[in-house]
Amino acid sequence: MIETCFGFQRSRPISMTVDSPVQPRRVREGAPRPTPRPDRSFYSSGKAFGRFGIRSFPPQIMPQPHSHGHIEFNWLTRGTMDYVFDGGPVSVGAGRLVAFWAGIPHQTVGLTGIGDGRQLNIYLPMDAFLEMPQLGRLTETLMGGGVIQLSPDCIGLDTLERWHQDYRSGNALRTDIVRSEIGTMFRRAAITGWETLLPAWVERSGTRTRTGSPVRYVVRMVRHIVENITDPLGAEEIAKVVGLHPNYATNLFTKVMHISVQKFVTRMRLIRARSLLFDGSLSIANVAFQAGFVSQTQFYEHFRKAYGMTPSQMRKDTIEG
């Protein structure tokens, strides 16, 4: 059963437009400076994590499968798009928001009745998705290779267009609001349910695919890491969760996630720390501790390397920005 989960109303809908070069603007004090967003600029060089991004473009056939470090959302305004997810066929219709883990190799192989229709994609960094609380089975479904479709009452084109405009504005605060609203949408969907277009490997019965079996283990390891991020997380302890030899477990993790277990743990701790920094009531030492770092020195070293500034500078910029 599909339930209404999330949406915003606008008195006047906006038509979908192609991303175009930034036009000259009137000088106005306090106005955000538009930031160019070249196609695929948010795809990082590695496959584990990508940058947040939103695109609007004409649907197109993909010459070959690809993968990247996001939870991806697709919305078609017209027609039908045929996908292949690691060998599994999926048809996506118009006017519905579809979500999947883009770390699974996927390819658009067919388009029907598109005409002058458009496709709007949202790319949510996978680690930011994993940091979202209270998603339960939704996390396992997407990380396990499932493709889901939200109710037509869940979110509409007007909201997606507004998110696209906020992202294109170049205003970091507007983009943060978009990401927060996406999190709210996911939490509501986790409670009210969704429609499954392609079952997750972790849910399938019968013969497992060669890819499905290792992903099943990795999903459990990822879940353990995210739920116990403040605890010591060594390879042996993580491997014990899935009953595998530490060397085999860590190699499996790296093969599926395209990042080592230790780097993944550090990345998730940094995401947690960045979130805690926005709560000005916590000291930097407490932020480091609650994010799972063993010392402030280690925390500062990893934080500066990841974000190009100290935790104090990021908090100051956020408050004053």
N, C-alpha and C positions, 0 to 999 in steps of 0.2 A: 504494500500500500504506500502510495506516495503522499507525503504531507507537505503543506506549506511550511517553509522553514525560514525564509529571509527575503527581504526586499525593501526597496526604497521607492517612494512615489514622487513623480515630478509632474508639475502642472503642464509642462510643455516638453515632449520628447525631442531628442536630438537625433538627427540623421547621422549614420555612420559615414565617415569621410576617410580618405586615404591620408596616411601620414605625409605631410608636405613640408618643404623647407620652412623654417621659421620666418614669418613675415616681419618687417620693421614694426616696432611698437612705439607708442607714445611714452615719453619719459614720465614716469610717475613715481614719486617717492614711496618706497616700500613694496613696489610691484616685483614679483619674482622674475628672474631672468629665464626665459625658455631654454631648455637644454636639448640639443639634438640627440635623437635616439636612433642611430643607424640600425638597420635590421641585423638581428643576431648579435648586437654588441654586448648583450647580457649573457651570451654563452661563454663560459670561462674556458680556458685552454684545457683544463682537466675536466673529466666527466662527473666528478663527485658532487661538485657544487657549482651553481650558476648564480648570476645576478638577477635581482627582481626586474621584471620587464613586462610591458603590455604592447601588443602590436595589433594593427588593423590593416588587412591586406586582402587581395583577391586570392581565393583558394587555388592551390596548384598541386599537381602531381609531384611527388618526391622521387627522384631517380634511384634512391637507395635508402635503406633504413638508417636511422641515426639515433643517438641517445645523448642525454645531457642531464645535468643535476638539478632538475626541477620537479615539482608537481605542476603539471600543465593543465590548463583549462582551455577548451575550445568552444566557440559559439559560432554557428552559421546563421546568416540571415535568410538564405534561400538554398533549396536543393538538398542533396545528400552527399556525404563524403564517406568513402570506403577506406578503412584503415586495416593494416595488418600489425598486430602486436606479437612479436616473436613467434610468428606462425599462426596466430589466432586472428580470424577475421572479425571486424566490427564495422557496422554501418552507423554513421552519426547523422541525424536529421537536423533540420533547422529549428531555431527557437528554443533550444535546450542547452544547458550548460553541462559539458562533459568534462570529467577530471580523470587523470591517470598519472602514474609515476613515469616520467620521461626517461628515467634510467633504464627502462625496458626498451630494447630496440623497437622502433615503430616507424611506419611508412604510410603515407597517403598514396593509395594505388588507383583510386577511381573517383570521379566527380560526375554527378548527375543533376541536371536541372538547376545549375548554379546561376546561369545568366549573368546579370550584373551584381550578384550577391557578394557578400563580403564575409571574411572570417576574422574573428577577434580572438586573439590568444593572450592568456595571462600566464606568466612564468613565475611561480613562487619557489624560491630556493628550497631545496629539499630539507636542509637542516633547519630552516625557519619553520617549515611544516612540522617537523618532528618535535620542535620545542612547544608547539601549541598544546595546551592542556585539555584533558577530558574528551579526547576524540575516540578512545576505546577501539572498537572493531574497525572503525573507519581507517585508522592508521594501518592496521594489519591488511585490510582489503587493498588499499592502494600500494603499499610496499610489497604486497604479495603478488602484484601484477594484475590486479583487478581494474576494470574500467567502469566507472559509475556515471550515472546521469541524474541530475537534480530535477526536482519538480519544476514545471513551467511557472509555478507561483513562487518559486524559491528566489529567483532573481531575474530581472528583465534587462532588455537591451539598454533602457534608459540609465540604469545603474552602471552597467558595464561601460557605457559611453562616458559617464561622469568619472569613473575610475581612470579611463584612458586619458581624459583631459587633465585630471589631477597628476597623473604620471608624467604627461608631456609638459606640464607647467614648469618642471625643473625645481619645484618647491619641495624640499625634503619633508617638511611637516605634512604637506598634503599627501605625499606618497606614503608616509607612515600611517596616516589615517586609513588609506586604502588597504594597506596590509592588515591593519587592525580589523577592518570591516570584513575582509576575507576570512580572518580567524573566527569572527562571530558567525559568519555564514557556515563555516565548517562545523562549529560546535552545535549549532541548531540542526544541521543535517545529521550529525552523529546521534542526536536524540530522536528526531522524527523519521529518519530512514532515507533511503535513496533507491534508485532503480539500477540494477546491475546489467551492464551490457556484455561484460566479459568477466566470468568468475575469477577470483584470485586463485593462484596456484595452491595457496595454503588451505583453500576450501574445496578444491576439486577431489572427487573420489575416483577410484579406479587407477589406471596406469598414470604415473607421474611422468612429466617430461624431464629430460635431462637437466634443463634449466630450472624447472620448478623445484626440484628437491633441494639444491643448494640455497635458493632464495628463501625457502622455508626456514632453514637454519639461520640465515643472515637476518631475517625479520625478527626472529626471537632474540638474537644478539643485540640488534639495534634497540629493540624495546627494553631489554635489560639495561643497556647503557643509559638510555634517556631517563628511565625511571629511577636509576641509582647513580646519577651523575655526581652527587656530592661524596660518594664512597670511593675508596681506592678501587681502581678498575684495571687489574692486570690481565694479561692474556690467558693465564691459567684459570682465573676466576670466571672470565667471560666464556671460555670454552666449556667449562663445567656446566654452564646453563643449558647447553645443547648436547652434552655428553660426547664431545669430540676431543681428539688430541689437540693440544694447544697449537701446534704447528699447522695442522690441517685446518683448524678453525680459522686461524688468522689469515692463512693463504686464501681460504674460501671467501672470507670477508673482503679481502683486498680485490679478489677477482670480480666479485659482484658489485661492490661499492666504488671501485676504482680509487680507493684511498685506504691506507693502513688503519688498523684498529686504533692505534695510539693517536694518530692524527685526527681521526674521527672523534675520539673522546675529547681531545683538546679543542676541536672546533665547537662541539656541543657545549663545552664549559664556557667558551668565549661568548657564544650566543646567549647563554644564561646570564653571564656577567654583564653583557651589554644591556640586557633587559633590566637587571637589578640596578644598574647605574641611574636609570631614569627615576628611580625612587630615591629622592634626595635625603631620605631619613637614614639610609645606611652608610656607614663609613666605608672607605675603600677596602680596608682590611676585612670587614664583614662581607663585602661583595665578593672578594677573592675566596673567602672561606665557604660561603654559600654556593659558589659556583664550582667548588671541588678542587681548587688549587691548593697545593700543600704549603706554599709560601707566597708572600707578596712579591718577592723577587721573581719567582717563576711567573706569577700572574702578570707583572709589568712587562716582562720580556716577551711573553706570548701576545699580550694585548697590543703592544707597540708594533710588533712585527705584523700583526693582522690588520690593524686599523690605522697605522701611521701616526698615532698620538697616544698619550698616556690616558688612563681612565679618568683622571681629574680634568684633563683638557676636554675630553668628550663630554663629560657632565657639564662643564662650564659652557661649552659651545651650545649644548642642547638647551640649557636654561636661558642663556642670553639670546639664542637664535629665534 
